[in-house]
C-alpha cells in the first residue's frame, strides 16, 4: 500500500469516490456536507492498495498555523490492515514539511481509540456533526 498526495484530477476523483462510499453511503452523511467549500483549499491524500486501487482518503488544510486533518476514511475491504494509520502518517509527514506544529481533528466517537494510539488527545466535549457524535482531538508534532 502507498499514499499519494492527489495531484491529478483522477487522484482527486478517487478521494471523493472513497469519501462518498464511506461517509455518504455507509454513514448517511448528506453529500452537500461531505463535499464542501474547503475542497479547493485542502491537500488531498489517497491510499492505494497493492493493485493500485484506491482504498482510503483524507484531507489536510492549515488554519491559524494548526493543521486540520479531515475526512480520514478507508473502504471496508481495507480496514483493520493499518491503512488508516498509513494515511495519518502521510498527513503528519506532510504537516512537518509544512512546518505546522500542531494537528487538530474532529473524531467520530467510535474512532477515538484509533487516533489515541497515534498520539492524539481529546480536547473537547462531545458534539454532533452530520448526525454523528464527535470529539475534537489534538496532537503536537
N, C-alpha and C positions, 0 to 999 in steps of 0.2 A: 504494500500500500504506500501511496505517496500523496502529499498535499501540495497543491499548486495555488498560487495567487491567480485569481481569474483575470487574465489579461486580454482574453479574446471574447468575442460575443458568445461563442459556443460554451466556453467555461462559465460565463455568467448565466447563460440559459440553463446549464447543468445545475448550478447552485440554486436557481429559482425552482427548477423542477423538483429537486430533492426537498427543498423547504415546503413546497406545495404538498408533496406526498405526506411529509411528516406532520406539518402544522395544520394545513387546511383539511386534508383528507382524514388523517388519523385523529387529530385533536380538535377538529371543528373550529379552528381559528378562521374568522372571515378573511377572504382573500385581500380585501382592501386594507385590512390591518396588517397582514403578513408582508405584502409588498407595499412599501411605504415611501414617504418623501425623502428618506435618507439613503436610498439605494445608490444614487449617483455620487454621494459624498463619502461612501464607505469603501473599504477594501474588502473584496470577497475572496473566500478561500473555498477550494473544492478538494475533497478527498476522493482519490481514485483507488480501486482495488487492483489486484494483480492483472486482471484482464483489461485494465484501463477504463473500467466503467465507473461513473460517478456514484459514490455511495454515501457521501457526507458533505456538509457545508457549514459555513459560519461567516460572520462578517465582523468588521472592526472599523471604528472611527474614533477620532480624538475629540474630546470636549473638555475645554479648560485644562489641557495638559494631562487629562486622565483618559486612558484607553477604555472605550466602551465595547465590550465583547457581546455580540448578539447573534441570535438565530443559529446557535450550535445545534446541529441535528445529524442523525445517521439513520439510513434506511434500516428497517427491521432486520434485514438479512445480514447487516454488518455490525449489529450491536453485540456487546459483550466480547469484542475482539481487540479492544484497545483503540478502536477507530476514533472515538470521541477525544481521547487523550492526545492522539496524533494531531487532530485539528487544533486543540487548545495549545499544544506545544508550538505548532507552527505560528499561531497568532502571537504567542508570547515572544517568540524569537523575533518576529516582525516588530513588535512593540519595542523590544530592546534596541533594535536597529534604528527605530524612530526616536529613541531616547525618551520614551514615555515611562515614567517611574511607577505608576500605579494602574491597575486594571480594575474595572468595575463591571459587574454583570447582574442581570435580574434572572435568578434561577427559579425554575419551577420547583416547588417544594420537594417533589419526589426525587429531583436531581441534586439536591444539596449534598448528599454523601459523595457523589461523583466529584463535584467541584471542591469539596473539603479535602479530599485525597490529593488534589492538585495544589493545595495551599491557600484556597480562598476561605474567607471568614464571613459569616453572616453579620451584616451591619444595619439591618432594618427589621421592622416588624413585618408580618405577613400582609400582602396586599393582592388584589385581584388584577390580572391583566389578561384580556381576551377571555375572561371567564375562568381562568386557571390561577390557582394560588401560587404566589411568587414571594421570594425574599431577595433583597439586594445583597450581594457579596462583593468583597474587595480583596485584592492581593497587591502587595508591593513587590516589584520585580527588580 
